[in-house]
Amino acid sequence: MAERPLIERLGLVAIAAVLAAVFAFVCLAAWTSGELFLAVMAGIGALMTVWAAAATLRKG
């Protein structure tokens, strides 16, 4: 399979960064309001999104 162009990978990483920021905001908002389960799930979502972005950059 052909490698993705660098500009495409950077675009995907930018989209993932926005989504990770949204997940992190939800995590923080849930944590401050006492919703522990939602905060943990949003935090996991943020970490998984960052992990996927890093894998996209690394693998191509």
C-alpha positions as MATLAB code, in Angstrom:
seq = 'MAERPLIERLGLVAIAAVLAAVFAFVCLAAWTSGELFLAVMAGIGALMTVWAAAATLRKG';
ca = [
       0.000    0.000    0.000;
       1.259    3.491   -0.864;
       2.392    5.858    1.865;
       0.186    8.873    2.592;
       1.637   12.252    1.574;
       3.013   14.392    4.386;
       0.415   17.142    3.885;
      -2.393   14.604    4.292;
      -0.842   13.203    7.461;
      -0.432   16.712    8.901;
      -4.065   17.491    8.109;
      -5.219   14.344    9.878;
      -3.065   15.219   12.882;
      -4.552   18.731   12.982;
      -8.088   17.298   12.989;
      -7.097   14.842   15.724;
      -5.605   17.681   17.786;
      -8.903   19.588   17.675;
     -10.848   16.472   18.705;
      -8.388   15.725   21.508;
      -8.803   19.298   22.772;
     -12.585   18.863   22.817;
     -12.258   15.584   24.720;
      -9.880   17.249   27.182;
     -12.332   20.119   27.707;
     -15.172   17.673   28.376;
     -12.899   15.787   30.784;
     -12.069   18.958   32.684;
     -15.688   20.157   32.760;
     -16.932   16.772   33.944;
     -14.215   16.542   36.591;
     -15.033   19.976   38.034;
     -18.741   19.148   38.170;
     -18.133   15.849   39.945;
     -18.970   13.479   37.084;
     -16.071   11.095   37.602;
     -17.130    8.424   35.077;
     -17.632   10.950   32.263;
     -14.318   12.614   33.116;
     -12.448    9.316   32.937;
     -14.111    8.324   29.657;
     -13.377   11.718   28.068;
      -9.782   11.542   29.278;
      -9.389    8.115   27.719;
     -10.883    9.461   24.503;
      -8.371   12.311   24.471;
      -5.449    9.952   25.023;
      -6.639    7.532   22.343;
      -7.046   10.390   19.854;
      -3.512   11.625   20.528;
      -2.225    8.054   20.178;
      -3.964    7.660   16.805;
      -2.516   10.970   15.614;
       0.989    9.908   16.612;
       0.533    6.579   14.824;
      -0.632    8.426   11.696;
       2.490   10.561   11.677;
       4.811    7.644   12.403;
       3.450    5.042    9.977;
       2.559    7.258    7.068;
];
